[in-house]
């Protein structure tokens, strides 16, 4: 699973067959739960994921957390 810090939250993205699935990540307990309301187009490449996540969650951007970055 790819794990991103998306502004002030952690989101995991996993490819399952031909679909991207998103998960809420709790790094302290190493747990995840599905984010069923987050749709990621199947045709996106791994390199395009940070941009897409940034577009989806841009309202959460702040001076302290201005960007999306992969952490794992």
HELIX and SHEET records of a PDB file:
HELIX    1   1 UNK A   46  UNK A   48  5                                   3    
HELIX    2   2 UNK A   49  UNK A   56  1                                   8    
HELIX    3   3 UNK A   58  UNK A   60  5                                   3    
SHEET    1   A 5 UNK A  31  UNK A  34  0                                        
SHEET    2   A 5 UNK A  19  UNK A  26 -1                                        
SHEET    3   A 5 UNK A   9  UNK A  16 -1                                        
SHEET    4   A 5 UNK A   2  UNK A   6 -1                                        
SHEET    5   A 5 UNK A  68  UNK A  70 -1                                        
END                                                                             
